Structures are given as C-alpha cells and as structure tokens.
Amino acid sequence: MFEQAVLVSEALRKSAPQMQGILHMAMKGCPHCGTRQMIAEPALGTCAECGDQLKVIEE
C-alpha cells in the first residue's frame, strides 16, 4: 500500500506542469466478491480473497 502511495505521489509531481483537470485513479476489482484496488502494474492479476480474475472498473 505504501509503495502505491509513493507511485501516485511521484506521478502527480511529474504531471503537475501539464495538469488541466482532475486525476482519476485507474481501478481494478473483483466482480465476484467486490474487492477494489488501484491499478499500479501492467497485469491485473487475481483476487486475493476468492481467486477470481480481476477486471478494470470503469466509473
């Protein structure tokens, strides 16, 4: 979790000069049990709770 916060902070710092709107986190989650996580790597992976394949959550 801490590593994700560091990645987000660094991304915000680097993009600050170009910012023109609101930054929305890219989220992934499990359709079966409803867990949600921030996307921080190329592979979505599997749910730690139930083992189902994680999907991109569009909001």
Order of alpha helices (4+ residues) and beta strands (2+ residues): alpha-beta-beta-beta
